[in-house]
Amino acid sequence: MSSHRHGSIVAGVLCGTLVLTIAPAQANHDLKPEATEKASPTAATDSDAAILSKLVTVDQNEIKMARAAEHKKVSAATMNYARMLHDQHQKNLSETQKLAHSLSLSPRQTSETEEMRKKGATELAQLQPMNGPEFERAFLDAMVKGHEEALEMLDQGIASAQNEKVKAHLQSTRDAVATHLSEAKQLQGGSATSTGR
């Protein structure tokens, strides 16, 4: 599977931007006319909405963390990793939002996603003063921990998803997260010694 095909997720890690979560639309006027006429046999449920909400939050968080790494003095390999994460999380965020729209789900913030956003903001704030090898080590540690948490979250989401499109999106996201975890561990193990910019 192409690593640029899917974005990865880092659960509960990283700095958040405006957090939008996803819940079922409450009124028929929120639905496209064709969506009301052709109901899916496995319509999206509250559990589908909840996991997509988490994906939106963690993608937004990780985009912020990757941007921070792009402005630090880190090795070329870690810089490439951060850029790849930025691009793939941006793509996954867009795909998640499109999927939510196609299933007539609308944004809603919850206490759980707000907690995830705050945790991410705290972690980023701790990393911001660092630079060079110190930042790089902390960034890669956060990537390993976050991707491990994301795999657990995605496994739970895949098990509880009712809608087949949601389940397929979670599985493809999981595949990318597993690849990103492996790459983070390799970088962590080699802990790049030469710094970039």
N, C-alpha and C positions, 0 to 999 in steps of 0.2 A: 504494500500500500504506500502510495506516495506521501511523504511526510508533510508536504505543503498542501495536501488535499483537505486535511481536517485540522481544526484548532484543538488545543489541549485545554485542560481545566486545572486550576490549582484551587482546591476547596479551602475556604476560610483563610486564605493567605493573600497578602498583597493589598495595595491601596485601592479604594473604591472611588468611582466617580458617581454621578447621579445613578442611583440604583432603581431599576424598574424590575418588578417581578411580574409573573404572569399568572392570571387566574381566568377561569371561564368568563366569557362575556355574559353580562346580566340581562341584557334586553335584546329582543330580536332586531332592533334597529342597528345594533352593533355588528350584525352578521351581514355578509354579502348575500344578495338574493339567492344565488345559486347554492350557497351553503345551507340555506334553510330548506331548499327543495331536495337536495341530495344528502341526506344524513349518512354518515359513515357507519358501517355496522359496529365498529369499535370507536365510538366517539371519544374525544379527549375528556378525561375526568379531572377531578381536583388533584389527584396524585400526579397526573401528567403535567398539570399546570405548575405544581410545586417544584418538580424537578427541573422544568424549563426555567423557572424563576431562579433557581440556584445556578444554572448554567449562565444565565445573563449576568448575574452578580459576579461570579468568579471570572468570567471573561473580562468584564470591565476592570476588576481588580488586577488581573494579570497583565492587561495592556498597560496599566499604570506602572507596574513593577518593571516590565520590560523596557518601557520608555526611560525609567530611571537608570537602568543598567546601560542603556545606550549612551548616556551622558557621563559615564564614569570611565576611569582609566582601568581597563580590564584587558585580559589577553584577547587576541584575535578570535580564538575559538569561542570564548564566552561571549564576546560581542556578537559573533554570528548566531550563537544560540539565542541571545536576547532578541535580536532582530527577527529571527525565525518565529519565536514565541509571539512577538508583537503582531507579525503578519497573520499567523495562524489563529490567534485569539480574535483578531479583528474579523477574520473570515468566519470563524465559528459563531461569533456574536451575531453577525449578519444572518447566517443560516438559521440560527436559533430563533431570531426575531421573525424571519420570513415563515418559518414553520409555525410559530405561534399564531401569526396572522392568518395563515392558510387554515388553521384549525379553529379560527374565531375565538382566540384567547386574547385577553386584554391585560395591559400592565397593571400590577398592584404590588405595593411594597408590603412586606410582612416583617414581623419582629425577628424571624430567623434570618432573612436576607439582610436586614439592618445590622444584626449582630455579625454576620459574615463581613459586611462592608467595614464595620468598625475594627474588626480584628485585622483585616487587610491594611487599613489605614495606619494602625498602630505598628504593624511590622514594617511598613515602608518608612514610617517616621524614624524607626530605630536604625534603618539602613542608610537613610539619607546623609547623615554626617560622614559616613565612611567613604573611602575611595581606594583605588588600587587593589592590592591583594587582600586587604581586610574586607573590603566590600565584596570582592569576588567570592571569597569563602562563604560569607554570610548569605549572599545571593544564591549560590549553588545549594547551600544547606536548605534554604527556604524552598527552592525548586524541588528538591528531593522530597522533603516533608510534605509540601503542598500537593505534589503529584500522587504521592501515596494516599493522602487523604481523599483526593479527587477520585482515584480508582475505587476506593471504598464507597464513596457517595454514588458514583456511576453504577456500580454493581447493585446497590440497593435500588436505584432508579430503574435499572433494566428489569429487575425482578418485579417491581410494582407497576411499571408502565402498562396501561391498558391499550393505548392506541399504537398500532403497528408502525406508523411513521415516526412517532416519538421514540419507540423502542429502537428502531433502526438508526435514528440520529444519535441516541445515547451510545449505541454499540460502536458506531464509527468514531464518535468522540473518544470513547474508551480506548480504541485502538491507537489513536493519536497520543493520548495521555500516556499509555504504556511506552510508546516510543520515546516520548519526551522525558519520561522518568529514566529510561535506560541511558539516554544521552546525558542527562544531568549527572547521573552516577558516574559515567565515564569521565566527564569533565571534573567532577569532584575528586575522583581518584587520581587524576593526572594533575589536579590543581595547578592550572596554567601558571607558569612562572614568569613568562614574558608579558608585560603589559602593553596594551595598545595605546590609544591616544593619550 
